[in-house]
Amino acid sequence: MTATLDIPEQNPDLVLDQSADDYWNHYQLTFALYSVSDRAIPSAFDGLKPGQRRLLYQMHDSKLLPGNKPQKSSKVCSAVTGNLHPHGGASMYGAAALLAADFQRVKVIDGHGAFPRIQGDIPAADRYTEMRLSAPGAALTAELDDHAVPMMSTFDGEWTEPTVLPARWPVLLCNGAVGIAEGWATKVPAHNPREIMAACRALLATPNMTDDRLVKLIPGPDWGCGATVVGTAGLREYLTTGRGAFTVRGTVSVEGKDVIVTELPPGVASNTVQERIRSLIESGELSGVSDMSDLTDRRNGLRIVVTAKRGHSAEQIRDQLLALTPLESTFAASLVALDENRVPRWWSVRELIRAFLSLRDSVVLHRSEYRLEKVAARRHLVAGLMVIHLDIDAAVAVIRGSDTVDEARQGLQQRFEIDAEQADYVLALQLRRLTKLDVIELRAEAEKLDAEFAELTELVANPEARRKVIDRELVETAKLFKGPEFDRRTVLDPEATPVTPSVDEDGPRERKVNAAWRLDERGVFSDSHGELLTAGLGWAVWTDGRIKFTTGAGLPYKIRDIPVAPDITGLLCSGVLADGHHLALVTRLGKVLRIDPATVNPQGAAGNGVAGVKLAGDGDEVIAALPLSCGNGEAILSRSEKGWKVTEAADIPVKKRGGAGVGFHPFVKGEEALFSASVSATGFVRGKRAVRAEPRAKASIKGSGDGVTPAS
């Protein structure tokens, strides 16, 4: 008897018949647009990301203003995530802690408790800290009650929130921003708020202001962490186009045998620098360092002390630290922000200031329209009341002679020629409003309302009038930045040059300036090989058999050197492999492997290579990496203790990476390893005899190995 298995027919309603393109457009693209427009990229107008904007709005709505009692951070952040921004309390508290950090150029939040003081600090848990708006933070939300900005529904429709905040100072340029979204990234440096406010006033007065004047008003970034902008390369390009790279160096001084770090470049954490220094000491690259200690405290701030060994120069250690650690790094600015349609695009500094001024014009216009509506309504009521005061006795008689409120309203309208709204206001008056003194006050109020009505009408109709109000408010807002904490912290040193390492047997020695990324024989990308990898493929080989090919993808232009890989321990050599060439790896035990670069996936700057050749065991290592032409005519000279051999390159088979290689140097009795291997396109000469590698002819000479040189 055969058992049968009943398989139910598949329900066609449960099958989603959809192409990959449709799925991407419907789901992934929707998420991508959301992450760009509602999470990671700030607005060009108020300079805030959505999470930051909602946090400040919630604090304003909770009356957490300067002078008021602060509130637990956990309560504030949970209110934001529950009402406005459903993305988790941890992320919201992280954003709040950043706005309250001491290294922020302008502290938007007045934090009470252990908030970050230096870059890399972790704040105390939100249940231990409290927060409220600082004075500059309150200036970002002060006009919300004046209906100065449009409102929209929240994610669940239960609340409303502002589309932008009515910011009185440009947050994005003052505090900077960093954000990565789907296909877009922004990196805006911070600037001195006094300089930015002065530039706002100048651009408001002179919309066609020249770039020279703008650069004079805003000479460069000014981070709350301090540091120094080295040289002028990239600064003007950034200020005029919004995109540019410039070198930023931390403050590193020498006191006797100690090298002391007191300031870090923006975005560089203290623990990152310390870990890098420790790894350099352990690897021997900082052989002149005897000790490193972290003396950072809440009173004195950042203080990392690196002590030089006896016989070593502290100035040399300082140069090595700048060259080999993030203490000197490149800031690649990219001013990406959302426009009025929440679409990201690149902006220049001038355009961001204009966007802020456009916001201020919109704020003045909207609040003037709202106030004009209120003033017009009040003028209307006061005008009706003043008509009633002309004959109060008649008004009282009409009211007393009426049987109902409707009859009284109609009687007042007919007797005094006022409308229903004015009549209702009269009927709601208290008797004390009928005194002679109240009449005088009423006339004074009417005159004041008339003057305000005329002023508001002018503001609504005339952009030039609004421009004067904006300038006056910029002057008033600039007073927030008069304190010494807003003095310039970042030094602009146009005469300084970036420090990059030049490696020899004893470690880094010389200093120089590089123009672009290149790949050289020392294992760093530098300027010794001409154009950026345009001649072929970059390569690097390690003694442990690893190889790495790179196209240079992802390497920025005009920046200081970096190692060919994060770990260059055991790096043998590197270079540029031209088109039509293979790479031969020679091991100490006499094996050779010829690799076609097309069979190895290229890696970026962060890659540490892949297995290229399999070594025989202990004592074996790669001793040479030789670029070979795919054609014929080249020969390899291999040397051992008692002999040497010339091998035609064409006789070396092409293998995949990771193989054990093939033997090509037969050792004589008493030999175990090769000393060296080199390649020549013309053969080699011993004495008066020239040995050339011909096509498909094994050219081999055995002898003592002395006096063998490439043929000319």
C-alpha positions in Angstrom: 0.0 0.0 0.0 1.5 3.3 -1.1 0.9 6.4 1.1 0.0 9.6 -0.6 0.7 13.1 0.7 -1.9 15.7 0.0 -0.3 19.0 -0.8 -2.7 21.9 -0.6 -2.8 24.1 -3.7 -1.0 27.4 -3.2 -3.3 30.4 -2.5 -2.7 32.9 -5.3 -3.7 35.7 -2.9 -0.6 35.0 -0.8 1.8 35.3 -3.7 3.3 38.7 -4.3 4.0 39.0 -8.0 6.2 42.0 -8.2 9.4 42.8 -10.0 12.6 43.9 -8.2 12.4 47.4 -9.7 8.8 47.8 -8.4 9.8 46.6 -5.0 12.7 49.0 -4.8 10.6 52.0 -5.9 7.7 51.1 -3.5 9.7 50.2 -0.4 13.4 50.9 -0.4 13.1 54.2 -2.3 10.3 55.3 0.1 12.6 54.6 3.1 15.5 56.4 1.3 13.5 59.5 0.8 12.3 59.4 4.4 15.8 59.0 5.8 17.0 61.9 3.7 14.2 64.4 4.3 13.1 63.5 7.8 16.2 62.2 9.7 19.8 62.9 8.7 19.9 66.1 6.7 19.3 69.5 8.2 17.2 72.3 6.8 18.9 75.2 5.1 16.5 77.6 6.8 16.5 77.0 10.5 19.6 74.8 10.3 18.1 71.9 12.3 17.5 68.2 11.7 13.9 67.0 12.4 14.9 65.4 15.7 16.6 68.5 17.0 13.7 70.7 15.9 11.1 68.5 17.7 13.3 68.4 20.8 13.5 72.2 21.0 9.8 72.6 20.2 8.8 70.2 23.0 11.1 72.0 25.5 9.4 75.3 24.4 6.0 73.9 24.8 7.0 72.6 28.3 8.1 76.1 29.3 11.7 74.9 29.9 13.0 78.4 29.3 16.1 80.2 30.8 15.4 81.0 34.4 12.8 78.3 34.8 13.4 75.0 36.6 15.1 72.4 34.5 13.5 69.0 33.9 14.8 65.5 34.0 16.3 64.6 30.6 14.5 61.2 30.6 11.1 63.0 30.9 11.9 65.5 28.1 13.2 62.9 25.7 10.3 60.5 26.4 7.8 63.3 25.7 9.5 64.0 22.4 9.6 60.4 21.3 6.0 59.9 22.4 4.5 63.0 20.9 6.6 64.0 18.0 9.6 61.8 17.0 9.0 58.0 17.5 12.6 56.8 17.0 13.7 55.8 20.5 14.7 57.6 23.6 18.4 56.7 23.3 18.8 58.5 19.9 16.9 61.5 21.2 19.0 61.8 24.3 22.2 61.5 22.2 21.0 64.5 20.1 20.2 66.4 23.3 23.5 65.7 24.9 25.3 66.9 21.7 23.4 70.2 21.8 24.4 70.6 25.5 28.0 69.6 25.1 30.8 72.0 26.1 32.6 71.6 22.8 29.5 72.8 20.9 30.2 76.2 19.5 26.8 77.6 20.7 25.2 75.5 23.5 21.5 75.4 22.5 20.5 73.4 25.7 21.5 74.3 29.2 22.4 70.9 30.6 22.7 70.2 34.3 24.8 67.1 35.1 27.6 65.1 33.5 27.2 66.2 29.8 30.1 65.8 27.4 33.0 68.2 27.9 35.4 66.9 25.3 34.8 65.0 22.1 34.2 61.3 22.7 32.8 61.8 26.2 29.7 59.7 27.1 27.0 61.6 29.0 25.5 60.3 32.2 22.3 58.4 31.9 19.3 60.5 31.2 17.8 59.8 34.6 20.7 61.6 36.2 20.7 64.8 34.1 18.4 67.7 33.7 18.0 70.2 30.9 16.3 73.4 29.8 16.8 75.8 26.9 19.8 78.2 27.0 19.4 81.8 26.0 20.5 81.2 22.4 18.2 78.1 22.4 15.2 80.1 23.5 15.9 82.6 20.7 15.3 79.7 18.2 11.7 79.2 19.5 10.8 82.7 20.9 8.3 83.5 18.1 6.4 80.2 17.9 3.6 81.8 19.9 3.3 84.6 17.3 2.2 82.1 14.6 5.4 83.0 12.7 5.9 79.6 11.0 3.6 77.1 9.4 2.4 74.1 11.5 1.7 70.6 10.4 0.2 67.5 11.9 2.5 65.1 13.8 3.0 61.4 12.8 -0.1 60.3 14.6 -2.3 63.3 13.9 -2.7 64.1 17.7 -0.5 67.2 17.8 0.8 69.8 15.5 4.5 70.8 15.1 6.3 73.5 13.2 7.8 72.8 9.8 10.7 75.0 10.7 11.6 77.0 13.9 11.6 80.8 13.7 15.4 80.9 14.4 16.9 84.3 15.2 20.4 83.1 14.4 21.7 80.6 11.7 22.3 77.4 13.6 23.7 75.4 10.7 26.6 77.8 10.1 27.3 78.5 13.8 27.2 74.9 15.1 27.8 72.9 11.9 26.3 69.5 11.2 27.3 66.0 10.2 24.8 63.5 8.7 24.7 60.5 6.4 21.5 59.5 4.6 20.7 57.3 1.5 23.0 58.7 -1.2 23.6 62.0 0.6 26.0 63.2 3.3 26.5 66.6 4.9 29.5 67.9 6.7 29.3 71.5 7.7 32.0 73.1 9.9 31.1 75.4 12.8 31.8 79.1 12.6 32.2 82.0 15.0 28.6 83.3 15.7 29.8 86.9 15.8 31.3 86.6 12.4 28.2 84.9 11.0 25.9 87.5 12.4 28.1 90.3 10.9 28.0 88.5 7.6 24.2 88.2 7.8 23.9 92.0 8.3 26.3 92.7 5.5 24.6 90.4 3.0 21.2 91.8 4.1 22.4 95.3 3.3 24.4 94.3 0.1 22.9 91.2 -1.5 25.5 91.3 -4.3 28.4 91.5 -1.9 31.7 90.3 -3.4 33.4 87.0 -2.4 36.4 88.9 -1.1 34.3 90.8 1.4 32.5 87.6 2.4 35.9 85.8 3.0 37.0 88.8 5.0 33.9 88.7 7.2 34.1 84.9 7.6 37.8 84.0 7.3 37.3 80.3 8.2 35.7 77.8 10.5 35.7 78.2 14.3 35.0 75.0 16.2 34.2 74.8 19.9 37.0 72.3 20.3 39.6 74.9 19.1 42.3 73.4 16.9 44.2 75.1 14.0 43.4 75.4 10.3 46.7 74.7 8.6 47.4 76.8 5.5 44.8 78.3 3.2 44.4 75.5 0.8 40.7 74.7 0.3 39.4 77.5 2.5 38.4 80.0 -0.1 37.0 77.2 -2.3 34.8 76.0 0.6 33.6 79.6 1.5 32.6 80.4 -2.1 31.3 77.0 -3.3 30.4 75.1 -0.1 32.7 72.2 -1.0 36.4 72.1 -0.1 39.0 70.2 2.0 41.4 71.8 4.4 43.8 70.5 7.0 43.0 70.9 10.7 45.5 70.2 13.4 45.0 69.8 17.1 47.0 71.8 19.6 50.2 69.9 20.4 52.9 71.6 22.4 56.3 70.6 23.8 57.3 71.1 27.4 60.7 69.7 28.0 60.5 65.9 27.2 56.7 66.0 27.2 54.5 66.4 24.2 51.1 67.7 25.4 47.8 67.5 23.5 45.3 70.0 24.7 42.9 70.3 21.6 41.7 67.9 19.0 40.5 68.4 15.5 36.7 68.4 15.1 35.1 65.0 15.1 38.2 63.3 16.6 37.6 61.6 20.0 40.2 61.5 22.7 40.0 57.7 23.1 40.6 57.3 19.4 43.8 59.3 19.5 45.0 57.4 22.6 44.3 54.0 21.1 46.2 55.0 17.9 49.2 56.2 19.9 49.3 53.0 22.0 49.2 50.9 18.8 52.0 52.9 17.3 54.1 52.4 20.4 53.4 48.6 20.5 54.3 48.3 16.8 57.6 50.2 17.2 56.6 53.1 14.9 56.9 55.4 17.9 60.0 53.9 19.3 61.1 57.1 20.9 58.1 57.3 23.3 58.5 56.0 26.8 55.1 56.7 28.2 51.6 58.2 27.5 49.2 59.4 30.2 45.7 60.9 30.1 45.5 63.8 32.6 42.2 65.1 31.4 39.9 66.4 34.1 36.8 68.6 34.4 38.7 71.6 35.6 41.6 71.7 33.1 40.0 70.0 30.1 41.8 67.8 27.7 45.4 67.0 28.5 47.2 63.9 26.9 50.9 63.8 27.8 53.3 61.8 25.7 56.9 61.5 27.1 59.9 61.0 24.9 62.7 58.6 25.8 66.2 59.7 26.7 68.1 60.6 23.6 65.0 61.3 21.5 63.7 64.7 20.6 60.3 65.7 21.8 59.9 67.9 18.7 60.4 64.9 16.5 57.8 62.9 18.5 55.4 65.8 18.0 55.9 65.7 14.2 55.4 61.9 14.3 52.2 62.2 16.3 50.9 64.8 13.8 51.8 62.6 10.8 50.7 59.2 12.1 47.6 60.0 14.3 44.3 61.9 13.7 45.9 64.9 15.5 46.2 66.3 12.0 43.4 65.4 9.7 41.5 66.7 6.8 38.0 68.2 7.1 36.2 67.7 3.8 33.4 70.2 3.9 30.2 69.5 2.0 27.3 71.9 2.7 24.3 69.7 1.9 20.9 70.8 3.3 17.2 70.6 2.5 15.5 73.3 0.4 12.0 74.6 0.9 10.6 71.4 -0.8 12.7 69.2 1.6 14.9 68.1 -1.3 18.7 67.9 -0.5 21.1 69.9 -2.5 24.5 71.6 -2.2 24.7 75.1 -0.9 27.4 77.7 -0.6 28.0 79.8 2.6 26.4 82.8 0.8 23.3 80.7 -0.1 22.9 79.4 3.4 23.0 83.0 4.8 20.4 84.0 2.2 18.2 81.0 3.2 18.4 82.2 6.8 17.5 85.7 5.8 14.7 84.4 3.8 13.4 82.6 6.9 13.6 85.8 8.9 11.7 87.7 6.2 9.0 84.9 6.3 8.9 85.1 10.1 8.5 88.9 10.1 5.8 88.6 7.4 3.8 85.9 9.1 3.9 87.3 12.6 3.0 90.8 11.1 0.0 89.3 9.3 -1.1 87.5 12.5 -0.7 90.6 14.6 -2.4 92.7 11.9 -5.4 90.5 12.1 -5.6 90.9 15.9 -5.1 94.6 15.7 -7.7 95.0 13.0 -10.2 93.0 15.1 -9.5 95.1 18.2 -9.7 98.4 16.2 -13.1 97.3 15.0 -14.4 96.7 18.6 -12.9 99.9 19.9 -14.4 102.0 17.1 -17.9 100.6 17.9 -17.4 101.3 21.6 -16.3 104.9 20.9 -19.5 105.4 19.0 -21.5 104.2 21.9 -19.7 106.6 24.2 -20.9 109.5 22.2 -24.4 108.9 23.5 -24.3 106.5 26.4 -27.8 107.4 27.7 -29.3 106.4 24.4 -27.5 103.1 24.4 -28.7 102.4 28.0 -32.2 103.3 27.0 -32.1 100.9 24.1 -30.8 98.1 26.2 -33.3 98.7 29.1 -36.2 98.9 26.6 -35.4 95.6 25.0 -37.1 92.4 26.1 -34.4 90.0 24.8 -30.7 90.2 24.0 -31.4 89.8 20.2 -33.8 92.8 20.4 -31.1 94.8 22.2 -28.5 93.9 19.6 -30.8 94.9 16.8 -31.7 98.1 18.6 -28.0 99.1 19.0 -27.2 98.3 15.4 -30.1 100.5 14.2 -29.5 103.4 16.6 -25.7 103.6 16.3 -25.1 102.0 12.9 -22.7 99.3 14.2 -22.5 95.6 13.3 -23.5 92.6 15.3 -20.0 91.9 16.6 -19.6 95.5 17.9 -23.1 95.3 19.4 -22.3 92.0 21.2 -19.1 93.6 22.6 -21.1 96.6 24.0 -23.7 94.2 25.6 -20.9 92.3 27.3 -19.4 95.5 28.8 -19.3 96.0 32.6 -20.8 99.2 33.9 -17.4 100.5 35.1 -16.3 100.8 31.5 -18.8 103.7 31.1 -16.8 106.1 33.2 -15.2 109.3 31.9 -11.7 108.0 32.6 -12.4 104.9 30.5 -13.3 107.1 27.6 -9.9 108.8 27.8 -8.1 105.5 27.9 -10.2 104.2 25.0 -9.2 107.1 22.8 -5.5 106.6 23.7 -5.9 102.9 22.8 -7.5 103.8 19.5 -4.6 106.1 18.6 -2.1 103.4 19.5 -4.0 100.8 17.4 -4.1 103.1 14.5 -0.4 103.6 14.6 0.3 99.9 14.9 -2.1 99.1 12.1 -0.3 101.4 9.8 3.1 100.0 10.8 2.0 96.4 10.3 0.3 97.2 7.0 3.6 98.7 5.8 5.6 95.6 7.0 3.2 93.2 5.1 3.3 95.2 1.9 6.9 96.5 1.8 9.9 94.1 1.8 12.3 97.1 2.5 10.4 97.8 5.7 10.8 94.2 6.8 14.5 94.3 6.0 15.0 97.1 8.5 13.2 95.1 11.1 15.4 92.1 10.4 18.5 94.1 10.7 17.4 95.6 14.0 16.6 92.1 15.3 20.0 90.8 14.1 21.7 93.5 16.2 19.6 92.6 19.2 20.3 88.8 18.8 24.0 89.4 18.4 24.1 90.6 22.0 23.7 86.9 23.0 27.2 86.3 21.7 29.1 89.1 23.6 30.5 86.8 26.3 34.1 85.6 26.3 33.1 82.1 25.5 32.2 83.3 22.0 35.7 84.6 21.3 37.4 82.9 18.4 38.8 79.5 19.4 40.1 78.1 16.2 43.4 79.5 15.0 43.8 80.2 11.3 47.5 79.8 10.4 48.0 80.6 6.7 51.8 80.1 6.9 51.8 76.5 8.3 52.1 73.4 6.2 50.7 69.9 6.7 52.9 67.3 8.2 53.2 63.9 6.4 55.6 61.0 7.1 58.6 60.0 5.0 59.5 56.5 6.2 63.1 55.1 6.2 64.7 52.4 8.3 64.6 54.5 11.4 61.0 55.6 11.1 59.4 58.9 10.0 61.8 61.7 9.4 61.0 64.5 7.0 58.1 66.9 6.6 56.5 67.8 3.3 53.3 69.0 1.6 51.5 66.8 -0.8 49.1 67.9 -3.6 47.1 64.7 -4.1 46.8 61.0 -3.3 49.5 58.8 -4.9 50.8 55.3 -4.2 54.6 55.0 -3.7 57.2 52.4 -2.8 57.1 53.4 0.9 53.6 52.1 1.4 51.8 55.4 1.5 49.8 57.4 -1.0 52.0 60.4 -1.9 53.0 62.6 -4.9 56.0 60.6 -6.2 54.3 58.8 -9.1 52.5 61.6 -11.0 48.8 61.5 -11.5 46.5 59.6 -9.2 46.6 56.0 -10.2 45.8 57.0 -13.8 48.6 54.8 -15.1 47.2 51.6 -13.8 46.3 49.7 -10.6 47.8 50.4 -7.2 49.3 47.3 -5.5 50.9 46.4 -2.2 52.6 43.2 -1.0 53.3 42.0 2.6 56.0 39.6 3.6 53.4 37.2 5.0 52.0 36.6 1.5 49.2 39.1 1.4 48.5 41.2 -1.6 46.3 44.2 -2.2 45.1 45.9 -5.4 43.3 49.3 -5.3 41.8 51.6 -7.9 42.1 54.6 -5.6 38.3 54.7 -5.3 37.1 56.7 -2.3 40.3 58.6 -1.9 39.7 62.3 -1.7 41.8 64.8 -3.7 44.2 67.3 -2.2 44.9 65.9 1.2 47.8 64.6 3.2 49.3 61.1 2.8 47.8 58.0 4.4 49.2 54.4 4.6 48.3 52.0 1.8 46.3 50.0 4.4 45.3 50.4 8.1 47.9 47.7 9.1 51.2 48.2 7.3 53.1 45.9 9.6 55.3 43.7 7.4 54.6 45.7 4.3 57.3 44.7 1.7 56.7 47.2 -1.1 54.0 48.9 -3.2 53.6 50.6 -6.5 51.4 51.2 -9.5 50.8 48.2 -11.9 50.4 49.4 -15.5 47.9 47.9 -17.8 49.0 44.6 -19.5 51.2 43.6 -16.5 51.1 40.8 -14.0 52.6 40.7 -10.5 55.1 38.0 -9.5 55.6 37.1 -5.9 59.0 35.4 -4.9 59.4 33.5 -1.6 62.6 32.9 0.3 62.4 29.1 -0.3 62.6 29.6 -4.0 59.0 29.5 -5.1 57.3 32.0 -7.5 53.7 32.8 -8.2 52.5 35.0 -11.1 49.1 36.7 -10.4 46.7 38.3 -12.9 45.2 41.4 -11.2 41.9 40.7 -13.0 41.4 37.7 -10.7 41.7 39.7 -7.5 39.0 42.1 -6.3 40.3 45.6 -5.7 40.0 47.0 -2.1 39.5 50.4 -0.8 41.7 52.4 1.6 40.4 50.4 4.6 41.4 47.0 3.2 44.3 45.0 4.6 44.9 42.8 1.6 44.0 39.2 0.8 46.0 35.9 0.6 48.3 36.1 -2.4 50.8 33.2 -2.0 50.8 30.2 0.4 54.0 30.1 2.3 55.8 26.8 3.1 56.0 27.3 6.8 58.3 28.8 9.5 61.1 30.8 8.0 59.4 31.3 4.7 58.4 34.8 3.5 57.9 36.9 0.4 61.2 38.6 -0.5 60.2 40.3 -3.8 57.2 41.5 -5.7 58.0 42.0 -9.4 55.6 43.6 -12.0 56.0 41.5 -15.2 54.8 42.4 -18.7 52.2 40.0 -20.2 54.4 39.8 -23.2 57.9 38.2 -23.6 61.4 39.4 -23.2 61.8 39.9 -19.4 63.9 37.8 -17.1 64.2 37.3 -13.4 67.5 37.1 -11.6 67.4 35.0 -8.4 70.3 35.0 -5.9 71.2 32.4 -3.2 74.2 31.9 -1.0 76.3 29.9 -3.6 74.7 30.8 -6.9 72.3 32.6 -9.0 69.9 31.9 -11.9 68.2 33.8 -14.7 64.7 32.7 -15.5 62.6 33.8 -18.4 59.5 35.5 -17.1 57.3 33.8 -19.8 58.1 30.4 -18.2 56.4 31.4 -14.9 52.8 30.2 -15.1 49.9 32.5 -14.2 48.1 31.2 -11.1 45.2 32.3 -9.0 45.9 34.0 -5.7 46.4 31.8 -2.6 48.5 29.1 -4.4 51.7 27.6 -3.2 53.7 28.8 -6.2 56.1 26.8 -8.4 59.8 26.1 -7.8 62.2 28.1 -10.1 65.5 28.2 -8.3 67.2 24.8 -7.7 69.4 25.2 -4.6 72.8 23.5 -4.5 74.1 21.5 -1.5 74.2 23.7 1.7 71.6 26.3 0.4 68.2 26.8 1.8 67.0 30.2 0.9 67.1 33.0 -1.6 68.7 36.3 -0.8 67.0 38.4 -3.5 65.2 38.5 -6.8 65.0 41.2 -9.4 63.7 41.6 -12.9 65.1 43.2 -16.1 63.5 43.7 -19.5 66.9 43.3 -21.3 68.6 40.4 -19.5 71.6 40.4 -17.2 75.4 40.7 -17.8 78.2 38.8 -16.0 81.6 40.0 -17.0 81.7 40.3 -20.8 78.9 37.9 -21.4 75.4 39.1 -21.8 72.5 36.8 -21.1 69.2 37.7 -22.6 65.8 36.1 -22.3 64.5 35.1 -25.7 60.9 33.9 -26.4 60.4 30.3 -25.3 64.1 29.9 -24.5 65.2 29.2 -21.0 68.1 31.5 -20.3 70.0 30.2 -17.3 73.5 30.9 -16.0 75.0 29.3 -12.9 78.0 30.7 -11.2 79.3 32.4 -8.1 76.8 35.2 -8.3 79.3 38.0 -8.2 79.3 40.8 -10.8 75.8 40.1 -12.3 74.0 43.3 -13.4 71.1 44.1 -15.7 72.2 44.5 -19.3 72.1 48.1 -20.8 
